[in-house]
């Protein structure tokens, strides 16, 4: 008991490299059990299929979570053309487009240019967006058609990393609320062949980088970024 009373409060942030297959809430639950902070929460959901930077706020740093959610993010995404998915990624029911013709590098580059800047983006049917108070993905799982509205997002940078039909790898720096699944789907639609997301890694959330992210099983209190430093990092990135 005396040891617990002397324990310093955990106020700050921890950057985790989220493993594939884990939900963001799985990571929160795991760290809650390991570190036992008074409060803990994540600052931007990553789909189970995705890996990479997930920032967790602990203690009084949870009041900074809303500011972190608004920070720009960077991703490395793999898009596969020649098919569509009801979830816009490889986790859903994929329908192959047998009529899809191979697209040239020139066509791919031209299409990517169309997606730089401010966009009106339609979220995936299977998303956490709320429709009449209920999550869209829950309605979609019930087989109901979800009426979603477009959201304004900004793609600051869109870089082609590699391309060999039907697989495209891109680096994307974007604003809060951007769905990479939607981007994959929309790229496929513009090209007329269909497209869906097959891999995703988040490499940056504001000032928090993938090279600074730790493995969840190896995380200790020593990985905590103190509250004051977190606050300063957010201000410098805003």
N, C-alpha and C positions, 0 to 999 in steps of 0.2 A: 504493500500500500504506500509506504513512504517513497518508494521508487517512482510510483505513478504520480504522486503529488509533486515531486521535484521535476517531472518531465516538462520540458519547455513546450509551449503551444506550437503546433505546426501551422504557420501562417506564410503562405507563399505558393509557388507553382512548381509542378513537376512535369517534365516533357517526356512523354512515352512514345516509343516507336510501336504503334499498335500492330499486333500480329494479324495475319489473315484469318478470318473465321470468327474473330471476337467482335462483339458489338461494343460500342462506346460505353454502354452501361456495364458490360462485363468488366471492362478495365476499371471503372469507378468502384465496382463491388470488390474487385480483387485488392485494390489499393486500400480501400476502407478496412478490409480485413487484415491486411499486412501492417498498415501504419496507424490505424485507429485514430484518425483526425476527428476533431469535433464536427467539422463540415467538409464536404468534398463534392466537386462537380466538374464536368468537362465543359469545354468551351467551343463546341462545334462538332456535330455528329459525323462520324465516318461510317459508311456502310460496312457490313461484315466482310465483304469481298476486298475492301480497300485496306491498305497498310499505311504506315507513316505517322507523321506528327499529330499527336493528340495532347493538348495542353490541359492539365488538371489543376484546378484551383483548390487550395486547402485553407481552412480557417477563415480569417478575415479577408483573405485574398479572393474569396468567392464573390465579394462585392465588385471585383474587377472583371468578372466573367463577361458581363454584357459588353464592356469595352473591347475585350478580346474577340468576341464573336464578330465584331465589325471590322476587324483587321483583314487586310488582303491576304490571300492564300496562293500557294504555288503547288502544282501537281505535275506528275509525269503520268500520262494516260496512254493506254493502248486501246485503239479502236479497230474493230474487225468489220469490214464491209461485206456486202453480199448476203445480208440477212437482217432480220429485225427481232426484237425481244419485247414481250409484254411488260417487262420491268426496265427495258432499255439497257440491260446488262446481261452478262453470261449466266446470272443466277436465275433468270426467268425462262419462259418457254420460247425457244428460238425457232423462228421460221426462216428457212433458207430460201433465198431468191435465186431460183435456177436460171432466171433470165439475165442476171447481172453480168455485165461485161466488164472486163478489166479496165480500170481507170489509170490514165498516165500520170506521171509525176507532175506534169504541167497542170493537169486538171485538178489534182489534189492541192497544189500550191495556190491556184486561183481561188478554189473554194475556201481554203483557210483564211485568205485575205478578207472574205466577206464576214467573217466572224470576229474580227478585231474591233474593239471600241464598245460603244453602248448598244445593248441588244434588248429586245423584248423576248424573254425566254419562257417557254411553256414547261413547267415542272413535270417530272414523270408521273404516270398514273399511280405507281407504287412509290409514294413519297410521304413525308411527315406533314405535308401541308394540311391544314384543317379545312373541311368542307362541312358547313352547318354543325360545327362543333365536334366533328369526328375526323380522325386521321384518314387521309386519302388512301393509304395502303390497306387500311382495315376494310374500307368500302370496296376497294379493288379485289381483295381476297374473297369478298362475298359475291363477286361476279357483277358488281354494280358499276355502271359507267360513271366515272367521276368528272364533274364539270369544274375544271380548274381555270384559273386566270393566269395570264402571263405576268411575269415580274421583270422589272428593269434590272439588268446586271451589266457589269463592265468587264470585258476581257482586255486587260492591259497589255499582255504579251501572249503571242501564240506562235510557238516555234516548232517547226518540223524537225524531229530528231532522226527518224528513219522511216522508210516506206518500202514495202515489198508486198504487192497485192496478195491477199486482201488486208494485210495488217499495217496500220499506221501508228507510229509512236510520236507523241507531241508533248511539249512542255507548255503549261498554261498558267499564267499569273492572272488572277481574277478577283473580283469583289465578293463580298459576303453574298450568300444566297445563290451562287452559280452552281448549277448541277452539271457535272461532267458527263453523267448519263444522258442528259438532254442534249449536250453538245455533240456527243457521239451519234445520237439519233438524228439530229438536225443535219450534221455533215452528210450522213448517208442519204437523207431525203433530198438535199440539194444535188447530190451526185446522181440521184435516181436509182440507187442500187440497194439502199438500206444500210444501216450501220448500228452497232451497239458496243458498249464498253466491255472490254474483256480483262483489263487489269488497271489498277489505279494505286498510285502512291502519293500521299501528300508530303511534300518536301519542305514546306515552310508555312508558318502561321505568323504573320507580322515579323517580329525579330527572332522568333523561335525556329531553329533550323534542324533538319533531319540529322545532321552530324552531331548535334547536341542531345538527341533523343536517346533514352536508355531502354533497355529490355525490361519488361514488366517484372519478370521473375527475379531480376537482380536489383530491383529498386530498393533503396533504403532512405532513411531520413537525410543522409548526406547529399542526396540528389535534389533536395529542396532548394529552389531559388528563393531567397528571402523576399518578403513582401515589398520592402522599399526598392529593391532592385527590379522586381517585376513591374512596379508602378512606373519607375523610370524608363524601362524598356518600352512600355506601352506608349508613354508620352512621346518618346523619340520616334516611334513608328507611326504615330497618328498624324 
